[in-house]
Amino acid sequence: MSRKDKAPRGWTKPIVSAISLLALLGVHASAAAPPTDWNPYNPDFREYYGGTGLFWSWEIVRSGDYEIACHVFPPLAEPRGTVFLVHGFLEHTAITVPAVRILVEAGWEVVGIDLPGHGLSSGPRAAIDDFAAYGRAVLAVENSNAWPLPWRGYGHSTGCSALIEAESLAPGRLEAIFFEAPLVRSWGWNASVCGYTLLGWLKPNLPARGGASSRDPAFVRFLETDPLRPQSFPLSWFKALRKFQGQAKGMGPFDSPLTLIQGSADTVVDAAYNIPLLESMFPKHSVQMIPGAYHYLFRDPEAPMAASILAAWARKGATPSD
Protein backbone atom coordinates (compact mmCIF):
# COMPACT_ATOMS: atom_id res chain seq x y z
CA MET A 1 0.00 0.00 0.00
CA SER A 2 1.47 3.35 -1.00
CA ARG A 3 1.61 6.30 1.36
CA LYS A 4 -1.12 7.96 -0.68
CA ASP A 5 -3.53 5.11 -0.04
CA LYS A 6 -5.90 5.36 2.87
CA ALA A 7 -5.47 2.97 5.75
CA PRO A 8 -7.86 -0.01 5.67
CA ARG A 9 -10.81 0.05 8.03
CA GLY A 10 -12.96 -2.48 9.78
CA TRP A 11 -12.88 -6.14 8.85
CA THR A 12 -10.66 -5.53 5.80
CA LYS A 13 -7.64 -4.59 7.92
CA PRO A 14 -6.53 -8.16 8.82
CA ILE A 15 -6.64 -9.18 5.14
CA VAL A 16 -4.60 -6.21 3.95
CA SER A 17 -2.18 -6.65 6.85
CA ALA A 18 -1.71 -10.31 6.03
CA ILE A 19 -0.96 -9.60 2.38
CA SER A 20 1.83 -7.24 3.41
CA LEU A 21 3.12 -9.23 6.39
CA LEU A 22 3.03 -12.79 5.10
CA ALA A 23 5.33 -11.85 2.24
CA LEU A 24 8.03 -11.15 4.85
CA LEU A 25 11.25 -10.33 3.01
CA GLY A 26 10.20 -10.18 -0.63
CA VAL A 27 9.93 -7.49 -3.29
CA HIS A 28 8.22 -7.42 -6.67
CA ALA A 29 10.28 -9.88 -8.70
CA SER A 30 10.54 -8.84 -12.33
CA ALA A 31 13.54 -10.94 -13.41
CA ALA A 32 13.31 -13.62 -16.09
CA ALA A 33 14.27 -17.22 -15.42
CA PRO A 34 18.01 -17.56 -14.76
CA PRO A 35 20.27 -18.95 -17.50
CA THR A 36 21.27 -22.59 -17.17
CA ASP A 37 24.84 -21.65 -16.22
CA TRP A 38 23.75 -19.21 -13.50
CA ASN A 39 25.92 -20.57 -10.70
CA PRO A 40 29.17 -19.70 -8.87
CA TYR A 41 31.35 -21.02 -11.71
CA ASN A 42 29.97 -18.25 -13.93
CA PRO A 43 32.01 -15.01 -13.46
CA ASP A 44 28.87 -12.97 -14.19
CA PHE A 45 27.14 -14.75 -11.29
CA ARG A 46 29.99 -13.92 -8.91
CA GLU A 47 30.13 -10.31 -10.06
CA TYR A 48 26.35 -9.84 -9.82
CA TYR A 49 26.28 -11.00 -6.20
CA GLY A 50 29.46 -9.17 -5.18
CA GLY A 51 31.56 -12.32 -4.92
CA THR A 52 34.43 -11.26 -7.17
CA GLY A 53 37.73 -12.17 -5.52
CA LEU A 54 36.26 -14.92 -3.36
CA PHE A 55 37.19 -18.56 -3.90
CA TRP A 56 33.69 -19.90 -4.50
CA SER A 57 32.76 -23.45 -5.46
CA TRP A 58 29.53 -25.36 -5.11
CA GLU A 59 28.22 -28.90 -5.05
CA ILE A 60 24.97 -30.80 -4.59
CA VAL A 61 24.16 -32.70 -1.39
CA ARG A 62 21.16 -35.03 -1.14
CA SER A 63 18.69 -34.45 1.72
CA GLY A 64 15.64 -36.68 1.44
CA ASP A 65 13.84 -35.74 -1.76
CA TYR A 66 15.86 -32.54 -2.15
CA GLU A 67 19.11 -31.72 -3.91
CA ILE A 68 20.70 -29.10 -1.67
CA ALA A 69 23.12 -26.57 -3.16
CA CYS A 70 26.19 -26.27 -0.95
CA HIS A 71 28.41 -23.19 -1.51
CA VAL A 72 32.00 -23.41 -0.26
CA PHE A 73 34.18 -20.35 0.46
CA PRO A 74 37.65 -21.33 1.74
CA PRO A 75 40.00 -18.80 3.34
CA LEU A 76 43.44 -18.04 1.94
CA ALA A 77 45.26 -19.80 4.79
CA GLU A 78 44.57 -22.95 6.80
CA PRO A 79 40.98 -22.58 8.07
CA ARG A 80 40.39 -22.09 11.77
CA GLY A 81 37.15 -24.08 11.41
CA THR A 82 33.87 -24.09 9.47
CA VAL A 83 30.88 -21.76 9.64
CA PHE A 84 27.64 -23.21 8.22
CA LEU A 85 25.72 -20.23 6.87
CA VAL A 86 21.97 -20.29 6.18
CA HIS A 87 20.05 -17.52 4.38
CA GLY A 88 16.54 -16.14 4.90
CA PHE A 89 13.17 -16.77 3.26
CA LEU A 90 12.95 -16.20 -0.52
CA GLU A 91 16.73 -15.78 -0.62
CA HIS A 92 19.86 -17.85 -1.15
CA THR A 93 23.49 -18.00 -0.12
CA ALA A 94 24.71 -15.44 -2.67
CA ILE A 95 22.66 -12.70 -0.97
CA THR A 96 24.80 -13.14 2.16
CA VAL A 97 28.16 -12.35 0.51
CA PRO A 98 28.89 -9.35 2.82
CA ALA A 99 28.77 -11.67 5.85
CA VAL A 100 30.69 -14.37 3.98
CA ARG A 101 33.56 -11.96 3.33
CA ILE A 102 33.83 -11.04 7.01
CA LEU A 103 33.96 -14.69 8.06
CA VAL A 104 36.44 -15.71 5.35
CA GLU A 105 38.72 -12.77 6.16
CA ALA A 106 38.70 -13.94 9.80
CA GLY A 107 40.02 -17.32 8.67
CA TRP A 108 36.86 -19.45 8.59
CA GLU A 109 35.81 -21.77 5.81
CA VAL A 110 32.21 -20.81 5.05
CA VAL A 111 29.72 -23.40 3.81
CA GLY A 112 26.54 -21.74 2.58
CA ILE A 113 23.37 -23.81 2.36
CA ASP A 114 20.55 -23.01 -0.09
CA LEU A 115 17.43 -24.21 1.71
CA PRO A 116 14.95 -26.50 -0.10
CA GLY A 117 13.00 -24.51 -2.68
CA HIS A 118 15.54 -21.67 -2.65
CA GLY A 119 18.49 -20.59 -4.76
CA LEU A 120 20.16 -23.46 -6.59
CA SER A 121 18.51 -26.16 -4.47
CA SER A 122 15.65 -28.27 -5.79
CA GLY A 123 12.04 -28.18 -4.69
CA PRO A 124 8.99 -26.03 -5.44
CA ARG A 125 10.00 -22.41 -5.04
CA ALA A 126 9.80 -21.28 -1.39
CA ALA A 127 7.44 -24.15 -0.51
CA ILE A 128 7.87 -26.33 2.55
CA ASP A 129 5.53 -28.49 4.63
CA ASP A 130 7.62 -28.60 7.79
CA PHE A 131 10.60 -26.53 8.92
CA ALA A 132 12.19 -29.80 10.05
CA ALA A 133 13.11 -30.29 6.37
CA TYR A 134 15.27 -27.18 6.71
CA GLY A 135 17.01 -28.69 9.72
CA ARG A 136 17.58 -31.97 7.90
CA ALA A 137 19.12 -30.08 4.96
CA VAL A 138 21.60 -28.40 7.34
CA LEU A 139 22.54 -31.75 8.87
CA ALA A 140 22.91 -33.35 5.43
CA VAL A 141 25.46 -30.70 4.47
CA GLU A 142 27.28 -31.05 7.79
CA ASN A 143 27.51 -34.82 7.23
CA SER A 144 28.54 -34.57 3.56
CA ASN A 145 32.21 -33.83 4.12
CA ALA A 146 35.00 -33.78 6.69
CA TRP A 147 34.64 -30.04 7.18
CA PRO A 148 37.39 -28.41 9.29
CA LEU A 149 36.66 -28.33 13.03
CA PRO A 150 35.39 -26.61 15.10
CA TRP A 151 31.99 -25.90 13.60
CA ARG A 152 29.89 -22.78 14.02
CA GLY A 153 26.53 -21.65 12.65
CA TYR A 154 25.34 -18.36 11.14
CA GLY A 155 21.71 -17.71 10.25
CA HIS A 156 19.64 -14.85 8.93
CA SER A 157 15.88 -14.80 9.61
CA THR A 158 14.48 -18.17 8.43
CA GLY A 159 18.05 -19.45 8.36
CA CYS A 160 18.04 -19.11 12.16
CA SER A 161 14.93 -21.31 12.28
CA ALA A 162 16.77 -23.90 10.16
CA LEU A 163 19.70 -23.93 12.59
CA ILE A 164 17.33 -24.27 15.55
CA GLU A 165 15.71 -27.27 13.86
CA ALA A 166 19.15 -28.79 13.20
CA GLU A 167 20.15 -28.24 16.84
CA SER A 168 16.95 -29.96 17.96
CA LEU A 169 17.68 -32.96 15.73
CA ALA A 170 21.41 -33.21 16.58
CA PRO A 171 22.35 -30.95 19.50
CA GLY A 172 25.87 -29.97 20.42
CA ARG A 173 27.53 -29.95 16.99
CA LEU A 174 28.12 -26.21 16.85
CA GLU A 175 30.55 -24.55 19.27
CA ALA A 176 28.88 -21.15 18.72
CA ILE A 177 25.95 -19.66 16.80
CA PHE A 178 25.35 -16.20 15.34
CA PHE A 179 21.79 -15.01 14.57
CA GLU A 180 20.95 -11.99 12.42
CA ALA A 181 17.32 -10.83 12.80
CA PRO A 182 16.07 -14.34 13.71
CA LEU A 183 12.60 -15.56 12.78
CA VAL A 184 10.43 -17.52 15.16
CA ARG A 185 7.34 -15.36 14.86
CA SER A 186 6.77 -12.75 12.16
CA TRP A 187 5.82 -9.16 12.86
CA GLY A 188 2.04 -8.55 13.09
CA TRP A 189 1.54 -12.20 13.96
CA ASN A 190 -2.14 -12.10 14.94
CA ALA A 191 -3.13 -10.19 11.81
CA SER A 192 -1.10 -12.61 9.70
CA VAL A 193 -2.79 -15.64 11.25
CA CYS A 194 -6.19 -14.04 10.70
CA GLY A 195 -5.35 -13.20 7.10
CA TYR A 196 -4.02 -16.70 6.45
CA THR A 197 -7.23 -18.18 7.85
CA LEU A 198 -9.30 -15.98 5.55
CA LEU A 199 -7.11 -16.22 2.44
CA GLY A 200 -5.41 -19.61 2.67
CA TRP A 201 -8.29 -21.50 1.09
CA LEU A 202 -8.88 -18.80 -1.55
CA LYS A 203 -5.43 -18.07 -2.93
CA PRO A 204 -2.55 -20.55 -2.50
CA ASN A 205 0.14 -18.06 -3.52
CA LEU A 206 0.83 -14.37 -2.97
CA PRO A 207 3.15 -12.01 -4.85
CA ALA A 208 6.52 -11.55 -3.16
CA ARG A 209 6.52 -8.00 -1.80
CA GLY A 210 8.48 -5.92 0.62
CA GLY A 211 9.60 -2.42 1.46
CA ALA A 212 10.41 -2.74 5.14
CA SER A 213 13.37 -5.08 4.67
CA SER A 214 16.09 -2.56 3.83
CA ARG A 215 16.71 1.18 3.94
CA ASP A 216 19.08 0.88 0.97
CA PRO A 217 17.17 1.64 -2.27
CA ALA A 218 20.00 0.23 -4.37
CA PHE A 219 19.76 -3.11 -2.56
CA VAL A 220 15.99 -3.22 -3.03
CA ARG A 221 16.48 -2.62 -6.76
CA PHE A 222 19.12 -5.35 -6.76
CA LEU A 223 16.62 -7.80 -5.28
CA GLU A 224 14.05 -6.84 -7.90
CA THR A 225 16.34 -8.11 -10.67
CA ASP A 226 17.70 -11.17 -8.87
CA PRO A 227 17.18 -14.13 -11.24
CA LEU A 228 17.01 -16.56 -8.31
CA ARG A 229 14.33 -14.74 -6.34
CA PRO A 230 10.86 -16.35 -6.44
CA GLN A 231 8.11 -14.18 -7.91
CA SER A 232 5.58 -15.45 -5.39
CA PHE A 233 5.43 -17.54 -2.26
CA PRO A 234 2.98 -20.26 -1.24
CA LEU A 235 0.79 -19.69 1.79
CA SER A 236 1.60 -23.27 2.77
CA TRP A 237 4.97 -21.86 3.92
CA PHE A 238 3.15 -19.77 6.50
CA LYS A 239 1.34 -22.89 7.69
CA ALA A 240 4.76 -24.49 8.26
CA LEU A 241 5.91 -21.34 10.08
CA ARG A 242 2.88 -21.55 12.39
CA LYS A 243 3.80 -25.15 13.19
CA PHE A 244 7.42 -24.22 13.89
CA GLN A 245 6.40 -21.25 16.03
CA GLY A 246 4.26 -23.53 18.19
CA GLN A 247 6.99 -26.15 18.53
CA ALA A 248 9.80 -23.68 19.22
CA LYS A 249 8.43 -22.90 22.67
CA GLY A 250 9.36 -26.43 23.71
CA MET A 251 12.84 -26.53 22.14
CA GLY A 252 16.09 -26.26 24.04
CA PRO A 253 17.83 -25.39 26.17
CA PHE A 254 20.88 -25.64 23.92
CA ASP A 255 24.48 -25.55 25.12
CA SER A 256 25.88 -23.61 22.16
CA PRO A 257 26.48 -19.94 23.04
CA LEU A 258 24.41 -17.54 20.95
CA THR A 259 25.30 -14.08 19.68
CA LEU A 260 22.23 -12.27 18.33
CA ILE A 261 21.92 -8.95 16.49
CA GLN A 262 18.58 -7.30 15.76
CA GLY A 263 17.53 -4.04 14.11
CA SER A 264 15.23 -1.94 16.27
CA ALA A 265 13.17 -0.86 13.23
CA ASP A 266 12.68 -4.37 11.83
CA THR A 267 9.03 -4.93 10.84
CA VAL A 268 9.59 -8.35 9.31
CA VAL A 269 10.14 -10.35 12.50
CA ASP A 270 8.57 -9.91 15.93
CA ALA A 271 11.73 -9.19 17.92
CA ALA A 272 9.83 -8.43 21.12
CA TYR A 273 8.53 -12.02 21.09
CA ASN A 274 11.48 -13.78 19.49
CA ILE A 275 14.36 -12.49 21.59
CA PRO A 276 13.08 -13.54 25.06
CA LEU A 277 12.20 -16.97 23.67
CA LEU A 278 15.66 -17.37 22.10
CA GLU A 279 17.30 -16.22 25.33
CA SER A 280 15.51 -19.04 27.14
CA MET A 281 16.53 -21.52 24.41
CA PHE A 282 20.19 -20.46 24.58
CA PRO A 283 21.11 -19.74 28.25
CA LYS A 284 24.54 -18.54 27.11
CA HIS A 285 23.62 -15.57 24.97
CA SER A 286 24.55 -12.04 24.00
CA VAL A 287 21.96 -9.78 22.36
CA GLN A 288 22.76 -6.50 20.67
CA MET A 289 20.11 -4.18 19.24
CA ILE A 290 21.15 -1.95 16.33
CA PRO A 291 19.18 1.32 16.56
CA GLY A 292 17.13 2.22 13.51
CA ALA A 293 18.21 -0.78 11.44
CA TYR A 294 15.79 -2.80 9.31
CA HIS A 295 15.79 -6.55 8.59
CA TYR A 296 18.86 -6.85 6.36
CA LEU A 297 21.49 -5.69 8.82
CA PHE A 298 24.36 -6.08 6.36
CA ARG A 299 22.45 -4.13 3.67
CA ASP A 300 21.56 -1.17 5.88
CA PRO A 301 23.18 2.20 6.68
CA GLU A 302 24.02 0.64 10.05
CA ALA A 303 25.89 -2.24 8.35
CA PRO A 304 29.28 -1.16 9.80
CA MET A 305 27.98 -1.83 13.32
CA ALA A 306 26.66 -5.26 12.31
CA ALA A 307 29.94 -6.04 10.54
CA SER A 308 31.95 -5.07 13.62
CA ILE A 309 29.94 -7.41 15.84
CA LEU A 310 30.24 -10.31 13.40
CA ALA A 311 33.99 -9.75 12.94
CA ALA A 312 34.50 -9.78 16.71
CA TRP A 313 32.50 -13.02 16.98
CA ALA A 314 34.57 -14.57 14.19
CA ARG A 315 37.88 -13.61 15.82
CA LYS A 316 37.07 -14.56 19.41
CA GLY A 317 36.32 -17.75 21.30
CA ALA A 318 32.99 -19.53 21.35
CA THR A 319 31.47 -17.86 24.41
CA PRO A 320 29.95 -14.37 23.83
CA SER A 321 31.80 -12.99 26.84
CA ASP A 322 35.23 -14.19 25.61
N, C-alpha and C positions, 0 to 999 in steps of 0.2 A: 504494500500500500504506500503510495507516494505521500509526501508531506501535505500535498494539496487536497488529498482525499479526506473526507470526514471520518471520524472514528466510528466504528460499528456500534450499534445500540441493541439492547435487548438480547433476545435469544440468538441473534446472529453472531454475537461477539465470540463465543467459544469456537465456532466454525472458522471464522477468519483468523483467530489466534492460532488454531491448530495448523492451518495451511502455512502460516509463517513460521511456526515453531517446530513442527515436525520435520521440516526440511533441514533443520540444524545448520550444517556448515556450507550448504551449496550456494551456487549462483546460477543464473541462466546459462546453460551450456549451449554454445552455438557452433562448436567445432565439429568437423566431419569425422568419420571413422578414421582411426590412426592407420598409417601405412603398415604393411606387414613386417617391415624391418624396424618398427618403432620400439627400440629397446636400448639398453645401455651400450651395446656394441656399435650403435649408430652415433657418429660424432654430433649430428644435429640434435639427437635426443639429449646427449649430455650437455650441449650448449643451451638448449631450450630450458632445461631445468637447473641451470647454474652449476653443473657438475664438471665443467672443464677443469682439467688439472688433477682431478681425483682418479685414482685407480679404481675402476668400477666394473665388476663382472657380475654375471647373474646365472642362476641355474634354477631348475624346477625340482621341487620336493613334493612327493605324494603325501596327502593327508586325507584319508578316507576317499571320498569321491572327487576331491579337489586336487588340482595341480597348483601348488603354491609357488609363486615367484619369490626367489630368495636373492637379494642384492648384497654383494660382498664388497666392502670398502676397506682394504688393508692399509695400515700406516706405513710410513717409509721405513721405519726400523722394526725391530722385533716387538710384536704387540705385547702390551701389558695385560691383555685379557680381551674378552669379547663383550660387546654391548649389543643385545638383541633389541632392535628398534622397530616399533609398530606405529603406523600412521593412524589418522582419524577417519571418520565416516566419509564416504564419497571420494576419498583421496588415495594416495599410494606413496610408496617409499620416496620417489623422486621429489615430492613436495617438501620433504623434510631435509633437503640438502644443507641448509644453514646449520642445523643441529649436527648433521653428519660431519661437517667440516670441523666443528669444535671438538667432537669426540676423536676424530682421526688425528687431529693436530696434537691432542693430549696423549696419543700413543695407543688408542684402542682400535681393535679391529671391529668394524661395525657391520652387523648383519641385519639388513632391512627386510621386513616380511610384508609382502602384499597380502592383505587378508582375503579370504574367499570372496569372489565377486567384485574385487577391486584391482586396479592397476593391471599388471600382467598375469595375475592369477586367474584360474578358471572359475566358472560359476555364473549364474544369472547376476547381472549387474546390481550390486548393493543389496542383494537379497540374502537373507539368512533366516533359518527357523529357530535357532538357538545359539546364543553367544558362546556356548560350550564349544561349538565348531571353531570359533576364533581361538580359543585356548588350545584346542587340539592342533591347530595349524602352527601355533607358536612352538608347541612341544615337538611336532614333527620336524621343524627346522632345527631345533636344538639337538635332536637325536640324529640328524642327517650327516653329521661330520664331527671330527674331533676338534671342535673349535677351541682356541686357546683359552685356558683358565686364568683367572676366575671369570665368572659370568656376571653380567649386570643386565638390567632391563631399562628401556626408555620407552615411554608411551605418550602419545598425544590423544586426548579425548577418547574416542572409542578404542584406540590402541591401549589405553590404560585398562579398559574393561577386559580386553583380550589377555593382558598380562595377569590380571586378577584371576580370570578363569584358569589360566595356566598354573598359577600358584596354587589354586584350589585342587587341581588335578595332580600336581607333582610339587608339593611345597619344598622350599629350602634350596632350590637350584641356584637362585640368584643372590649374590652377596650384597647387592644394593639395587634399589629401583628409583627411577626419576620419573615423575608424572608432570606433564604440562597440560593444564586445563582439563583435568580428568572428568570423564563422563560416568556417572552412575544414574543420575536423574537429570533430565533436560530442564532448561529454564521454562517457566510457565507450565509446570507439569500437569496440574489439574485441568487447565484449559486444553492441553494436548490430549489428555486421556478422553475428555469429553468430545473433542473433535474427532478423535479416532473412532470412538463409539458411534458417532453420527455418520462419519464418512467412510469408515472401513469397508462396509458392505456395498457402498455405492461406487467408489472409485479406488481401484487397487493400487494406482500409482499417482504420485504428485510430481509436478515439475520441481527440479532442484533449484532452490532459490537461496538468497542470503542477503547480506547487507550489514549485518552486525558482527561479522566474523573478523574483519580487519579494518583498520583505519588507513590503510595504504591503498589508494585508488589504483596504483600501478599493479599491485598484487591481485586485486579483484579483477582487473582486466586480464591479467595473466591466467587466472583460473577460468575465465570465460572462454579462452581459446585452447585450453588444455585438452588434447585429443583423448586422454585417458579418463576424463571426468564424465561420469554418467549424466545423461540429460534428465533423468527422473529417478525417483527412488520408490520402492514398493512399501506400502503401508505395513506389509508383513514384517518389515524390519522393526517398526515401532512395537509390534506385538512381541517380538523377541526382546526388545529393550525393556518392556514392561516385566517380562518374565525375569530377566537378569536383575532388574531393580529390586524385585521382590526377594530374590534369592540372595542378593548381596548382603542384606542385613544379617544373614546367618553365616557369612564367610569370615575366615580368620579366627583368631589373630595369627598374623604371619610374622616370622622372625626377621625377614629381610628389612633393613632400615629403609625408610622412604623419605625422599626429598621431593617436595611438591611446590610448584609455582602456579599462580592463578592470577589472571587479570581482574581487577576490581570492577571493570565495566563490561565483563563478559555476559552477554545475554543469549548464549547458546547452551551453557550448562548451568545447573542450579548449584552454585558454589556453596551457598549457605546450608544446603542439605548435604552435599557431597563431602565437604571437607571434614565435618565432625564424624561422619561415618567412616571415612578413610583413616582418620586418626585412631579410631577404635580398632580398625582392622590391622593397622600397622603401629603397634605401641611405640616403636622407635621411629619417630618422624620429625621432620622439620618442614614447616609451611611458610612460604613467603608470598605475600600479596604484592602485585605490581600495580601501583595506582594508575587508573585511567586506561589500562591496557584491555584490549578485546581478546578474542578467542585464540587467534594465531599469534602467540607471544613472540615468535621469531620473525614475524612479518608485520611488525607494529613499530610505531615511533619509539616505544620503550624496549625494543629488541636488545639494545646494549646491556640493559639490566638483566634480562633473561639470559643472554649469552654469558655474562659474568658469573651468574649462579651456576649454570651448567658447566662452564669451564672449571670452576672451583670443585664441583662434584666429581668431575672427570679426573682431576689431579690428586684429590685427597683419598683417604681411606674410605671404607664402606660406611661407617657410622656418620650421620649428619653432623655430629659435634666434633668429629676429628679435625 
